[in-house]
Amino acid sequence: MKALVTGGGGFIGSALAHALVSEGHEVRVFDAFITGFRENVPVGSELIEGDLRDVDAVRSACRDIEVVYHQAAIRSVPRSVDDPVLVDGCNVRGTLNVLMAAKEAGCRKVVYASSSSVYGDNPEPQLREDMAPDPISPYGVSKLAGELYARVWSKLTGLPTVSLRYFNVYGPRQHKESLYAAVFPAFVSALLAGEAPEVHWDGEQTRDFTYIDDVVEANLRAASATEEADGKVFNIGNGDAHSVNEVLDAVSKAVGEWIEPIRTPRRAGDVRHTLADISEAERLLGWRPASEWQDAVEATVEWFRSGAVTR
């Protein structure tokens, strides 16, 4: 198979690109390196440096491709509040460009990376795909718009698409991006440096943290799913939830160091709880998470501790 991974220099995209290369597939990576890193791109893949907002560059990237794994995006909720125009251009117009280019190139399928942020601050104990989306950040709006474009493109043009709503992905290669860092790399990096980690809000907000290996497997399953999955969205989570305070405890144990955190206010766009109902992904994609919480936390910490850059 010849696959295109947009955002292949980023956290999730690079993990997926590495997995595809290791399985013997031809892999092309497309990345503008706004948030990704060249060192994440696997040896053995073809790299095209380009911006999703440049439709001609996207067309070139899709040429001769069978499956597009559209992972590229500006992913941070806080950054979307600070710079909504950038997020809209990359995540919404960029996704439309990918769908148009994939159809023109005769691609077999597009697997689109969406987000649990589309649900907003839903009070239901477990989030299902049939619930009405209610995003509360520009990032969530942009991911929902991408889902809708993917579904419409399947109906209008016959291009098969599958959208995956990721729930708080963590693991090796997740980068510490200062103000916009996700909780795992922020905690691990601070503790390994002997610094106090920051805990936003009261730390009792819970998330369905999903290990990167499980997310990669979900993408691979989506690419080979039957027609029944075309145009649909699927929750990709672990099916359980941990508070931010629990994450700090687990990371501290794995690092072997406890430092009292700095408590800061709630960030704009943050929701209180997320928990995925993953039964539809199991039914139509044949996917379930395989990772164990403590093992995954320790593997994540060890990657940061080693300073590894795997190519």
C-alpha positions in Angstrom: 0.0 0.0 0.0 1.1 3.5 -0.7 0.0 5.8 2.1 0.1 9.5 2.8 0.4 10.7 6.4 -0.3 14.4 6.7 1.3 15.8 9.8 3.8 12.9 9.8 6.3 15.1 11.7 3.9 15.4 14.6 3.2 13.2 17.6 0.4 11.0 16.3 1.3 11.3 12.6 4.9 10.2 13.2 3.9 7.2 15.2 1.6 6.1 12.4 4.2 6.7 9.8 6.8 4.7 11.7 4.3 1.8 12.0 3.4 1.9 8.3 7.1 1.9 7.3 7.8 -1.0 9.7 5.0 -3.0 8.0 6.6 -2.5 4.6 4.3 0.1 3.2 5.4 3.0 1.0 4.9 6.1 3.1 4.8 9.7 2.1 4.9 12.4 4.8 3.4 15.8 4.3 4.2 18.4 6.9 4.7 22.2 7.2 6.5 21.7 10.5 4.4 24.4 12.2 4.2 22.1 15.2 5.9 18.9 14.0 9.6 18.0 13.8 11.8 16.7 11.0 13.5 14.3 13.3 10.2 12.5 13.8 9.9 11.6 10.2 10.9 7.9 9.7 13.8 6.9 7.6 12.5 5.1 4.5 9.6 7.5 4.0 9.3 10.2 1.4 9.0 13.7 2.8 7.1 16.6 1.1 7.3 19.8 3.0 4.2 21.8 2.4 1.2 23.6 4.0 -2.3 22.3 4.1 -3.6 25.7 3.1 -1.8 25.4 -0.2 -4.1 23.3 -2.4 -1.5 22.7 -5.1 0.9 21.3 -2.5 -1.8 19.0 -1.1 -2.6 17.8 -4.7 1.1 16.9 -5.2 1.2 15.0 -1.9 -1.9 13.0 -2.8 -0.7 11.9 -6.2 -0.5 8.1 -6.6 -1.7 7.5 -3.0 -4.0 4.8 -2.0 -4.9 5.8 1.6 -4.6 9.2 3.2 -4.2 9.3 7.0 -5.0 13.0 7.6 -3.4 13.7 11.0 -2.1 17.2 10.3 -3.7 20.0 12.5 -3.1 22.7 15.0 -4.2 20.5 17.9 -4.1 22.7 21.0 -7.3 24.0 22.6 -5.5 27.0 24.3 -3.7 27.9 21.1 -7.0 27.9 19.2 -8.4 30.4 21.7 -5.2 32.6 21.1 -5.1 32.2 17.4 -8.4 31.0 15.9 -7.6 32.2 12.4 -4.5 29.9 12.1 -6.5 27.0 13.5 -9.4 27.6 11.1 -7.1 27.8 8.1 -5.1 24.7 8.8 -7.8 22.5 10.3 -10.9 23.4 8.3 -9.7 24.7 4.9 -6.7 22.3 5.1 -9.0 19.3 5.6 -11.2 20.4 2.7 -8.1 20.7 0.5 -7.1 17.1 1.5 -10.6 15.8 0.7 -10.7 17.5 -2.7 -7.1 16.4 -3.6 -7.8 12.8 -2.5 -10.9 12.5 -4.7 -9.1 14.0 -7.7 -6.2 11.6 -7.2 -8.4 8.6 -7.0 -7.4 7.6 -3.4 -9.2 4.6 -1.9 -9.9 6.1 1.5 -9.3 9.1 3.8 -8.9 8.5 7.5 -9.5 11.8 9.3 -8.2 12.6 12.8 -10.9 14.3 14.8 -11.2 15.0 18.5 -13.3 14.5 21.6 -13.3 18.3 21.8 -16.3 18.2 19.4 -18.5 17.1 22.4 -17.7 20.2 24.5 -18.6 20.1 28.2 -21.2 17.4 27.9 -22.6 16.4 31.4 -23.3 12.8 30.3 -21.2 10.2 32.1 -20.0 8.6 28.8 -19.8 10.2 25.4 -21.4 8.5 22.4 -21.1 9.3 18.7 -24.9 9.9 18.4 -24.8 12.7 20.9 -25.2 16.3 19.5 -21.8 18.0 19.3 -21.4 21.2 21.3 -17.8 22.4 21.0 -16.7 25.2 23.3 -13.3 26.1 21.7 -12.3 27.1 18.2 -10.3 23.8 18.0 -13.4 21.8 18.7 -15.3 23.7 16.1 -12.6 23.1 13.5 -12.5 19.4 14.2 -16.3 19.1 13.9 -16.2 21.1 10.6 -13.6 18.6 9.3 -15.9 15.7 10.3 -18.8 17.2 8.5 -16.8 17.8 5.3 -15.6 14.2 5.4 -19.1 12.9 5.7 -20.4 15.1 3.0 -17.5 14.2 0.7 -18.4 10.5 1.1 -22.0 11.2 0.2 -21.3 13.7 -2.6 -18.4 12.1 -4.3 -18.3 8.5 -3.1 -14.9 9.0 -1.5 -14.8 6.7 1.5 -13.9 8.5 4.7 -13.7 7.5 8.4 -13.4 10.0 11.2 -11.7 9.1 14.5 -12.5 11.2 17.6 -9.3 10.9 19.6 -9.5 11.2 23.4 -6.4 12.7 25.0 -3.6 10.8 23.3 -0.3 10.4 25.1 3.0 8.5 24.7 6.4 8.7 23.2 7.2 11.6 20.8 4.6 13.9 22.4 6.4 17.2 22.5 6.6 19.7 25.3 5.4 22.9 23.6 5.7 25.4 26.5 2.4 27.1 27.0 0.5 24.6 24.9 2.0 21.4 26.2 -0.3 18.5 26.9 -0.4 17.2 30.4 1.8 14.2 30.0 4.8 15.8 28.4 4.4 18.9 30.6 4.5 16.8 33.8 7.3 14.4 32.7 9.5 17.2 31.4 9.1 19.3 34.6 9.7 16.4 37.0 12.8 15.2 35.1 14.2 18.7 35.2 13.5 19.0 39.0 10.9 21.6 38.5 7.4 22.0 39.9 4.7 20.9 37.4 1.7 23.1 36.7 -1.8 21.8 37.4 -4.6 23.8 35.9 -7.9 24.1 37.7 -8.1 21.8 40.7 -6.7 18.8 38.9 -10.0 16.8 39.5 -11.0 17.2 35.9 -10.9 13.8 34.3 -9.9 12.6 30.8 -10.1 9.4 28.9 -6.3 9.1 28.2 -5.5 7.0 25.2 -2.1 5.5 24.5 -0.5 6.2 21.2 -0.1 2.6 20.1 -3.8 2.1 20.4 -4.5 5.2 18.3 -2.1 3.9 15.6 -3.9 0.6 15.5 -7.3 2.3 15.3 -6.1 4.2 12.2 -4.9 0.9 10.6 -8.3 -0.7 11.3 -10.1 2.3 9.9 -8.2 2.1 6.6 -9.3 -1.5 6.1 -12.9 -1.2 7.5 -15.9 -2.3 5.4 -18.2 0.1 3.6 -20.5 0.2 6.7 -18.0 2.5 8.3 -17.8 5.0 5.4 -18.7 8.5 6.4 -19.0 7.6 10.0 -17.2 8.9 13.2 -15.8 6.7 15.9 -14.7 7.4 19.5 -11.1 6.3 20.0 -10.5 6.2 23.8 -9.5 3.8 26.5 -13.0 3.5 27.9 -11.9 4.7 31.4 -10.9 8.0 32.9 -8.2 9.4 35.1 -8.0 12.8 36.8 -5.1 15.1 36.1 -4.1 14.6 39.8 -4.0 10.9 39.2 -1.8 11.4 36.1 0.6 13.5 38.2 0.7 10.7 40.8 1.4 8.0 38.2 4.0 10.1 36.4 5.7 11.0 39.7 5.9 7.3 40.7 7.4 6.4 37.3 9.9 9.2 37.5 10.7 8.4 41.1 10.2 12.1 42.1 7.4 14.1 43.7 7.4 17.8 43.5 4.5 19.8 44.9 2.7 21.3 41.8 1.9 24.9 41.1 -1.9 25.3 41.0 -3.1 27.6 38.2 -6.6 28.7 37.1 -8.8 26.9 34.6 -7.8 27.4 31.0 -10.3 28.8 28.5 -11.9 26.0 26.6 -11.2 23.2 29.2 -14.0 20.8 29.9 -14.6 19.0 33.2 -14.9 15.4 32.2 -14.4 13.2 29.1 -15.1 9.4 28.8 -15.5 7.5 25.6 -18.1 4.9 24.7 -16.0 2.8 22.3 -18.5 0.2 21.4 -19.0 1.5 17.8 -15.3 1.3 17.1 -15.3 -2.3 18.4 -18.4 -3.2 16.3 -17.4 -1.7 12.9 -13.6 -1.3 13.1 -12.9 -4.4 15.2 -10.8 -2.3 17.5 -10.2 -2.2 21.2 -7.4 -0.6 23.2 -4.8 -3.1 24.2 -2.5 -1.0 26.5 -2.3 -1.2 30.3 -2.3 2.1 32.1 0.8 1.7 34.3 2.8 0.1 31.6 1.9 2.9 29.1 2.8 5.6 31.7 6.2 4.0 32.4 6.9 3.6 28.7 6.1 7.3 28.1 8.4 8.4 31.0 11.2 6.2 29.8 11.1 7.7 26.4 11.4 11.2 27.8 14.1 10.0 30.3 16.2 8.5 27.5 15.9 11.6 25.3 15.2 9.3 22.5 14.6 10.4 18.9 13.6 7.3 17.0 14.0 7.5 13.3 
